[in-house]
């Protein structure tokens, strides 16, 4: 599936697709749509890595 097909299938904006490509924050709604579309659990879609010396 191409990025464009993925964006269209889930009804995502081009801005959201760009954020995904840059490893930036996206909403839980986007993650939920992705999981439901591909019928996979969240841990198959998300990797959480702590960055050293980064304040929250």
N, C-alpha and C positions, 0 to 999 in steps of 0.2 A: 504494500500500500504506500503510495506516495504521500508526501506531507500535505499536498493539496487535497487528495482524496480523504485523508484523515481529518483535515480541517472541515471539509464539507460534510462528511459523515456525522461529525459531532456537533456541527453548527458553531464552530469556534471562529473568533475573529483572527485576522492576520496578525494583530498585535499580540494576542495570546499565543499563537503559534511561534512568533518571534521570541517571546519570553521562554517558551519551552526549549527552543533551540539555544538559548543563552544561559540555561540553567538558572533562570530567575524565578521568583515567586509566581505561582498560579494558584487559583482558588481551589478549595476542596471540591467545588462543583465540577471543575474541569477534570480533576482526578477521578471523581465518581463517574462522570460520563465515559472516560477512557476505560475504567474498569468494567463498567456495564457493557460497553460496546464490544470489548474483547473477551468478556466473561472470565476475568482474572481477578485475584485478590489484590488489594492495595500494595502489598509488599512486592508484587511482581512489576509494579509501575514506578515505585518511589525508592530512592536510596537516600538516606539521611547521613551526612558526614559532618562531624564537628570540625570547625576550622580553629586552629590554635590562635590565641591572641585576638579573637574577634569578639567585640562586645555586642550584646543583644540590645 
